[in-house]
Amino acid sequence: MKALTTLLAVGMLATTFAMADDSDDVKAAFLNLFTTLRAHDSQSMGQYYMPDYTDFGRGGGLLIRTATPEEKAKARQALFDAVNITLQPRNVEVQVYGNTAVVTAYLIGSITPPNNETIRVNDRRTGVWVKQGGTWKEVHM
């Protein structure tokens, strides 16, 4: 009985450590995503998104789906060509549920469109990330 209890305790600790590592990995990927965003690196950003990534966009619109990763990269590049984005994530929290994680954060910074009227951003963000092949990618925001 003592061996079974010890095995159970070790298994629980191992699961906790795996979850903590996953949490750190998701947070690192999330922060790296914003590093590529601020660098206006549309090609590198693609590595952080699942091919079937979706989002609701700003203003409560309908769910947005772009057909291919190439179209998504093209749309990101068009955005980067039009605006300057300086968003910084703050208070990033990660909850891992197996191969799925929920990331919450505040975004602080600005967006400056071609008319140079800077829009200050102080926003909340929630994203759903999925681990496939050992890599965490965002599937929905």
Order of alpha helices (4+ residues) and beta strands (2+ residues): alpha-alpha-beta-beta-alpha-beta-beta-beta-beta-beta
